[in-house]
Amino acid sequence: MSSTDHKYDILSKTSSLKGTGIFINEDLIPEDQVESRKEVQKVKKARKEGKWAIIRNRKSIIQDRNQKDSNK
């Protein structure tokens, strides 16, 4: 990519590809790939436990379902 702004502009539009079988992910260095896998595993474990969990900006956000509902 010629600039970081251009890269993030493209990545922000990837949701329009849902259902097409095409995906675009950020290319990460090996150390970041390891950290990303750890965050994904945290989210998967939390969801199995019935918690609300997502990843934003390479960090997992995990809350009890009751906490999420009370924030509405």
N, CA, C and O atoms as a printed pandas DataFrame, in Angstrom:
     atom_number atom_name residue_name chain_id  residue_number  x_coord  y_coord  z_coord
0              1         N          MET        A               1    0.842   -1.183    0.000
1              2        CA          MET        A               1    0.000    0.000    0.000
2              3         C          MET        A               1    0.887    1.246    0.000
3              4         O          MET        A               1    1.980    1.258    0.566
4              5         N          SER        A               2    0.395    2.258   -0.633
5              6        CA          SER        A               2    1.184    3.480   -0.712
6              7         C          SER        A               2    1.114    4.299    0.566
7              8         O          SER        A               2    2.025    5.072    0.861
8              9         N          SER        A               3    0.039    4.135    1.325
9             10        CA          SER        A               3   -0.054    4.871    2.581
10            11         C          SER        A               3   -0.907    4.090    3.581
11            12         O          SER        A               3   -1.721    3.245    3.209
12            13         N          THR        A               4   -0.697    4.393    4.832
13            14        CA          THR        A               4   -1.468    3.743    5.887
14            15         C          THR        A               4   -2.943    4.121    5.776
15            16         O          THR        A               4   -3.816    3.284    6.006
16            17         N          ASP        A               5   -3.224    5.364    5.429
17            18        CA          ASP        A               5   -4.618    5.800    5.278
18            19         C          ASP        A               5   -5.332    4.987    4.209
19            20         O          ASP        A               5   -6.485    4.595    4.388
20            21         N          HIS        A               6   -4.658    4.737    3.115
21            22        CA          HIS        A               6   -5.243    3.961    2.015
22            23         C          HIS        A               6   -5.525    2.531    2.484
23            24         O          HIS        A               6   -6.570    1.961    2.171
24            25         N          LYS        A               7   -4.588    1.965    3.232
25            26        CA          LYS        A               7   -4.753    0.610    3.752
26            27         C          LYS        A               7   -5.981    0.530    4.649
27            28         O          LYS        A               7   -6.804   -0.370    4.485
28            29         N          TYR        A               8   -6.118    1.455    5.593
29            30        CA          TYR        A               8   -7.256    1.428    6.512
30            31         C          TYR        A               8   -8.571    1.746    5.809
31            32         O          TYR        A               8   -9.628    1.276    6.229
32            33         N          ASP        A               9   -8.514    2.537    4.749
33            34        CA          ASP        A               9   -9.713    2.809    3.961
34            35         C          ASP        A               9  -10.219    1.517    3.316
35            36         O          ASP        A               9  -11.419    1.245    3.324
36            37         N          ILE        A              10   -9.320    0.740    2.768
37            38        CA          ILE        A              10   -9.693   -0.538    2.149
38            39         C          ILE        A              10  -10.203   -1.513    3.204
39            40         O          ILE        A              10  -11.231   -2.158    3.002
40            41         N          LEU        A              11   -9.499   -1.628    4.325
41            42        CA          LEU        A              11   -9.910   -2.554    5.371
42            43         C          LEU        A              11  -11.267   -2.188    5.964
43            44         O          LEU        A              11  -12.012   -3.073    6.386
44            45         N          SER        A              12  -11.596   -0.908    6.002
45            46        CA          SER        A              12  -12.880   -0.485    6.568
46            47         C          SER        A              12  -14.056   -0.868    5.670
47            48         O          SER        A              12  -15.195   -0.917    6.135
48            49         N          LYS        A              13  -13.800   -1.136    4.414
49            50        CA          LYS        A              13  -14.864   -1.472    3.464
50            51         C          LYS        A              13  -15.040   -2.977    3.263
51            52         O          LYS        A              13  -15.838   -3.398    2.425
52            53         N          THR        A              14  -14.310   -3.783    4.013
53            54        CA          THR        A              14  -14.380   -5.228    3.809
54            55         C          THR        A              14  -15.715   -5.827    4.200
55            56         O          THR        A              14  -16.050   -6.919    3.740
56            57         N          SER        A              15  -16.491   -5.146    5.036
57            58        CA          SER        A              15  -17.790   -5.705    5.427
58            59         C          SER        A              15  -18.733   -5.828    4.233
59            60         O          SER        A              15  -19.671   -6.624    4.267
60            61         N          SER        A              16  -18.497   -5.055    3.190
61            62        CA          SER        A              16  -19.355   -5.144    2.005
62            63         C          SER        A              16  -19.111   -6.445    1.228
63            64         O          SER        A              16  -19.867   -6.769    0.312
64            65         N          LEU        A              17  -18.072   -7.179    1.585
65            66        CA          LEU        A              17  -17.764   -8.448    0.915
66            67         C          LEU        A              17  -18.423   -9.643    1.589
67            68         O          LEU        A              17  -18.260  -10.775    1.133
68            69         N          LYS        A              18  -19.168   -9.407    2.673
69            70        CA          LYS        A              18  -19.807  -10.511    3.396
70            71         C          LYS        A              18  -20.668  -11.348    2.458
71            72         O          LYS        A              18  -21.438  -10.821    1.656
72            73         N          GLY        A              19  -20.519  -12.654    2.578
73            74        CA          GLY        A              19  -21.316  -13.567    1.783
74            75         C          GLY        A              19  -20.771  -13.830    0.391
75            76         O          GLY        A              19  -21.336  -14.643   -0.341
76            77         N          THR        A              20  -19.692  -13.167    0.006
77            78        CA          THR        A              20  -19.144  -13.354   -1.331
78            79         C          THR        A              20  -18.063  -14.427   -1.385
79            80         O          THR        A              20  -17.672  -14.869   -2.465
80            81         N          GLY        A              21  -17.576  -14.850   -0.203
81            82        CA          GLY        A              21  -16.488  -15.812   -0.178
82            83         C          GLY        A              21  -15.127  -15.158   -0.341
83            84         O          GLY        A              21  -14.109  -15.846   -0.409
84            85         N          ILE        A              22  -15.105  -13.834   -0.404
85            86        CA          ILE        A              22  -13.861  -13.075   -0.536
86            87         C          ILE        A              22  -13.600  -12.398    0.798
87            88         O          ILE        A              22  -14.522  -11.858    1.408
88            89         N          PHE        A              23  -12.355  -12.419    1.257
89            90        CA          PHE        A              23  -12.034  -11.730    2.492
90            91         C          PHE        A              23  -10.691  -11.030    2.365
91            92         O          PHE        A              23   -9.840  -11.426    1.568
92            93         N          ILE        A              24  -10.516  -10.000    3.151
93            94        CA          ILE        A              24   -9.272   -9.242    3.186
94            95         C          ILE        A              24   -8.916   -9.046    4.654
95            96         O          ILE        A              24   -9.723   -8.551    5.441
96            97         N          ASN        A              25   -7.710   -9.437    5.007
97            98        CA          ASN        A              25   -7.207   -9.231    6.357
98            99         C          ASN        A              25   -5.921   -8.429    6.290
99           100         O          ASN        A              25   -5.218   -8.426    5.280
100          101         N          GLU        A              26   -5.634   -7.758    7.375
101          102        CA          GLU        A              26   -4.388   -7.014    7.465
102          103         C          GLU        A              26   -3.222   -7.997    7.516
103          104         O          GLU        A              26   -3.295   -9.013    8.208
104          105         N          ASP        A              27   -2.158   -7.701    6.791
105          106        CA          ASP        A              27   -0.964   -8.534    6.796
106          107         C          ASP        A              27   -0.164   -8.190    8.049
107          108         O          ASP        A              27    0.248   -7.045    8.236
108          109         N          LEU        A              28    0.054   -9.188    8.905
109          110        CA          LEU        A              28    0.713   -8.953   10.178
110          111         C          LEU        A              28    2.086   -9.602   10.218
111          112         O          LEU        A              28    2.320  -10.623    9.571
112          113         N          ILE        A              29    2.994   -9.002   10.984
113          114        CA          ILE        A              29    4.291   -9.618   11.209
114          115         C          ILE        A              29    4.077  -10.813   12.138
115          116         O          ILE        A              29    3.073  -10.860   12.848
116          117         N          PRO        A              30    4.993  -11.771   12.149
117          118        CA          PRO        A              30    4.794  -12.994   12.942
118          119         C          PRO        A              30    4.444  -12.750   14.415
119          120         O          PRO        A              30    3.604  -13.461   14.966
120          121         N          GLU        A              31    5.061  -11.772   15.054
121          122        CA          GLU        A              31    4.767  -11.495   16.460
122          123         C          GLU        A              31    3.326  -11.035   16.637
123          124         O          GLU        A              31    2.661  -11.428   17.597
124          125         N          ASP        A              32    2.841  -10.207   15.720
125          126        CA          ASP        A              32    1.459   -9.737   15.780
126          127         C          ASP        A              32    0.476  -10.867   15.470
127          128         O          ASP        A              32   -0.633  -10.894   16.004
128          129         N          GLN        A              33    0.887  -11.800   14.603
129          130        CA          GLN        A              33    0.036  -12.946   14.302
130          131         C          GLN        A              33   -0.183  -13.792   15.551
131          132         O          GLN        A              33   -1.293  -14.259   15.804
132          133         N          VAL        A              34    0.879  -13.987   16.332
133          134        CA          VAL        A              34    0.774  -14.756   17.572
134          135         C          VAL        A              34   -0.180  -14.059   18.533
135          136         O          VAL        A              34   -1.042  -14.708   19.125
136          137         N          GLU        A              35   -0.039  -12.751   18.693
137          138        CA          GLU        A              35   -0.912  -11.995   19.590
138          139         C          GLU        A              35   -2.363  -12.037   19.108
139          140         O          GLU        A              35   -3.286  -12.155   19.912
140          141         N          SER        A              36   -2.555  -11.941   17.802
141          142        CA          SER        A              36   -3.899  -11.991   17.239
142          143         C          SER        A              36   -4.555  -13.338   17.522
143          144         O          SER        A              36   -5.729  -13.389   17.887
144          145         N          ARG        A              37   -3.807  -14.429   17.357
145          146        CA          ARG        A              37   -4.347  -15.768   17.645
146          147         C          ARG        A              37   -4.749  -15.900   19.106
147          148         O          ARG        A              37   -5.765  -16.519   19.421
148          149         N          LYS        A              38   -3.948  -15.316   20.002
149          150        CA          LYS        A              38   -4.268  -15.362   21.434
150          151         C          LYS        A              38   -5.584  -14.642   21.713
151          152         O          LYS        A              38   -6.406  -15.130   22.489
152          153         N          GLU        A              39   -5.786  -13.488   21.087
153          154        CA          GLU        A              39   -7.013  -12.718   21.294
154          155         C          GLU        A              39   -8.220  -13.486   20.751
155          156         O          GLU        A              39   -9.281  -13.491   21.374
156          157         N          VAL        A              40   -8.064  -14.129   19.603
157          158        CA          VAL        A              40   -9.152  -14.924   19.021
158          159         C          VAL        A              40   -9.516  -16.069   19.952
159          160         O          VAL        A              40  -10.697  -16.357   20.150
160          161         N          GLN        A              41   -8.507  -16.729   20.528
161          162        CA          GLN        A              41   -8.772  -17.828   21.451
162          163         C          GLN        A              41   -9.502  -17.344   22.708
163          164         O          GLN        A              41  -10.385  -18.032   23.221
164          165         N          LYS        A              42   -9.128  -16.148   23.204
165          166        CA          LYS        A              42   -9.819  -15.571   24.368
166          167         C          LYS        A              42  -11.297  -15.352   24.054
167          168         O          LYS        A              42  -12.166  -15.668   24.867
168          169         N          VAL        A              43  -11.571  -14.809   22.869
169          170        CA          VAL        A              43  -12.953  -14.524   22.477
170          171         C          VAL        A              43  -13.740  -15.822   22.318
171          172         O          VAL        A              43  -14.877  -15.914   22.781
172          173         N          LYS        A              44  -13.156  -16.809   21.678
173          174        CA          LYS        A              44  -13.843  -18.098   21.503
174          175         C          LYS        A              44  -14.182  -18.722   22.852
175          176         O          LYS        A              44  -15.294  -19.212   23.048
176          177         N          LYS        A              45  -13.229  -18.707   23.781
177          178        CA          LYS        A              45  -13.451  -19.275   25.105
178          179         C          LYS        A              45  -14.567  -18.524   25.834
179          180         O          LYS        A              45  -15.439  -19.139   26.448
180          181         N          ALA        A              46  -14.534  -17.194   25.764
181          182        CA          ALA        A              46  -15.554  -16.382   26.438
182          183         C          ALA        A              46  -16.938  -16.654   25.861
183          184         O          ALA        A              46  -17.913  -16.747   26.607
184          185         N          ARG        A              47  -17.030  -16.782   24.551
185          186        CA          ARG        A              47  -18.324  -17.054   23.924
186          187         C          ARG        A              47  -18.860  -18.422   24.326
187          188         O          ARG        A              47  -20.064  -18.579   24.529
188          189         N          LYS        A              48  -17.976  -19.415   24.444
189          190        CA          LYS        A              48  -18.412  -20.736   24.905
190          191         C          LYS        A              48  -18.949  -20.670   26.322
191          192         O          LYS        A              48  -19.819  -21.454   26.702
192          193         N          GLU        A              49  -18.430  -19.732   27.103
193          194        CA          GLU        A              49  -18.884  -19.534   28.484
194          195         C          GLU        A              49  -20.147  -18.679   28.556
195          196         O          GLU        A              49  -20.647  -18.392   29.644
196          197         N          GLY        A              50  -20.662  -18.272   27.394
197          198        CA          GLY        A              50  -21.895  -17.500   27.340
198          199         C          GLY        A              50  -21.709  -16.005   27.503
199          200         O          GLY        A              50  -22.669  -15.282   27.769
200          201         N          LYS        A              51  -20.486  -15.539   27.345
201          202        CA          LYS        A              51  -20.208  -14.116   27.481
202          203         C          LYS        A              51  -20.270  -13.433   26.121
203          204         O          LYS        A              51  -20.170  -14.078   25.077
204          205         N          TRP        A              52  -20.437  -12.119   26.158
205          206        CA          TRP        A              52  -20.405  -11.291   24.954
206          207         C          TRP        A              52  -18.949  -10.947   24.710
207          208         O          TRP        A              52  -18.280  -10.451   25.617
208          209         N          ALA        A              53  -18.434  -11.195   23.504
209          210        CA          ALA        A              53  -17.019  -10.970   23.238
210          211         C          ALA        A              53  -16.793  -10.603   21.777
211          212         O          ALA        A              53  -17.361  -11.211   20.869
212          213         N          ILE        A              54  -15.946   -9.590   21.573
213          214        CA          ILE        A              54  -15.553   -9.167   20.226
214          215         C          ILE        A              54  -14.084   -8.764   20.253
215          216         O          ILE        A              54  -13.475   -8.645   21.317
216          217         N          ILE        A              55  -13.533   -8.559   19.074
217          218        CA          ILE        A              55  -12.170   -8.036   18.953
218          219         C          ILE        A              55  -12.257   -6.696   18.239
219          220         O          ILE        A              55  -12.842   -6.586   17.162
220          221         N          ARG        A              56  -11.672   -5.695   18.848
221          222        CA          ARG        A              56  -11.587   -4.359   18.256
222          223         C          ARG        A              56  -10.164   -3.853   18.421
223          224         O          ARG        A              56   -9.595   -3.920   19.511
224          225         N          ASN        A              57   -9.596   -3.351   17.342
225          226        CA          ASN        A              57   -8.235   -2.817   17.369
226          227         C          ASN        A              57   -7.246   -3.816   17.960
227          228         O          ASN        A              57   -6.385   -3.468   18.768
228          229         N          ARG        A              58   -7.397   -5.069   17.532
229          230        CA          ARG        A              58   -6.509   -6.173   17.925
230          231         C          ARG        A              58   -6.590   -6.539   19.401
231          232         O          ARG        A              58   -5.729   -7.272   19.887
232          233         N          LYS        A              59   -7.583   -6.062   20.124
233          234        CA          LYS        A              59   -7.760   -6.404   21.536
234          235         C          LYS        A              59   -9.152   -6.980   21.741
235          236         O          LYS        A              59  -10.120   -6.532   21.128
236          237         N          SER        A              60   -9.239   -7.982   22.613
237          238        CA          SER        A              60  -10.535   -8.586   22.894
238          239         C          SER        A              60  -11.283   -7.754   23.931
239          240         O          SER        A              60  -10.696   -7.215   24.869
240          241         N          ILE        A              61  -12.589   -7.667   23.733
241          242        CA          ILE        A              61  -13.486   -6.999   24.678
242          243         C          ILE        A              61  -14.480   -8.064   25.115
243          244         O          ILE        A              61  -15.240   -8.594   24.304
244          245         N          ILE        A              62  -14.463   -8.366   26.401
245          246        CA          ILE        A              62  -15.296   -9.442   26.933
246          247         C          ILE        A              62  -16.111   -8.910   28.100
247          248         O          ILE        A              62  -15.580   -8.270   29.008
248          249         N          GLN        A              63  -17.423   -9.188   28.060
249          250        CA          GLN        A              63  -18.317   -8.763   29.134
250          251         C          GLN        A              63  -19.323   -9.872   29.405
251          252         O          GLN        A              63  -19.656  -10.661   28.521
252          253         N          ASP        A              64  -19.802   -9.915   30.649
253          254        CA          ASP        A              64  -20.924  -10.794   30.948
254          255         C          ASP        A              64  -22.131  -10.274   30.188
255          256         O          ASP        A              64  -22.253   -9.067   29.978
256          257         N          ARG        A              65  -23.005  -11.141   29.780
257          258        CA          ARG        A              65  -24.201  -10.727   29.026
258          259         C          ARG        A              65  -25.002   -9.695   29.804
259          260         O          ARG        A              65  -25.540   -8.767   29.201
260          261         N          ASN        A              66  -25.100   -9.825   31.127
261          262        CA          ASN        A              66  -25.860   -8.885   31.946
262          263         C          ASN        A              66  -25.270   -7.497   31.888
263          264         O          ASN        A              66  -26.016   -6.518   31.871
264          265         N          GLN        A              67  -23.949   -7.379   31.857
265          266        CA          GLN        A              67  -23.307   -6.076   31.773
266          267         C          GLN        A              67  -23.615   -5.413   30.435
267          268         O          GLN        A              67  -23.911   -4.219   30.390
268          269         N          LYS        A              68  -23.548   -6.173   29.350
269          270        CA          LYS        A              68  -23.822   -5.619   28.030
270          271         C          LYS        A              68  -25.245   -5.111   27.956
271          272         O          LYS        A              68  -25.485   -4.009   27.463
272          273         N          ASP        A              69  -26.210   -5.913   28.447
273          274        CA          ASP        A              69  -27.601   -5.515   28.402
274          275         C          ASP        A              69  -27.861   -4.267   29.232
275          276         O          ASP        A              69  -28.703   -3.453   28.854
276          277         N          SER        A              70  -27.171   -4.091   30.344
277          278        CA          SER        A              70  -27.394   -2.934   31.194
278          279         C          SER        A              70  -26.801   -1.661   30.613
279          280         O          SER        A              70  -27.126   -0.565   31.070
280          281         N          ASN        A              71  -25.924   -1.787   29.598
281          282        CA          ASN        A              71  -25.309   -0.609   28.979
282          283         C          ASN        A              71  -26.196   -0.002   27.903
283          284         O          ASN        A              71  -25.877    1.068   27.384
284          285         N          LYS        A              72  -27.300   -0.654   27.555
285          286        CA          LYS        A              72  -28.171   -0.146   26.486
286          287         C          LYS        A              72  -28.944    1.057   26.933
287          288         O          LYS        A              72  -29.725    1.612   26.160
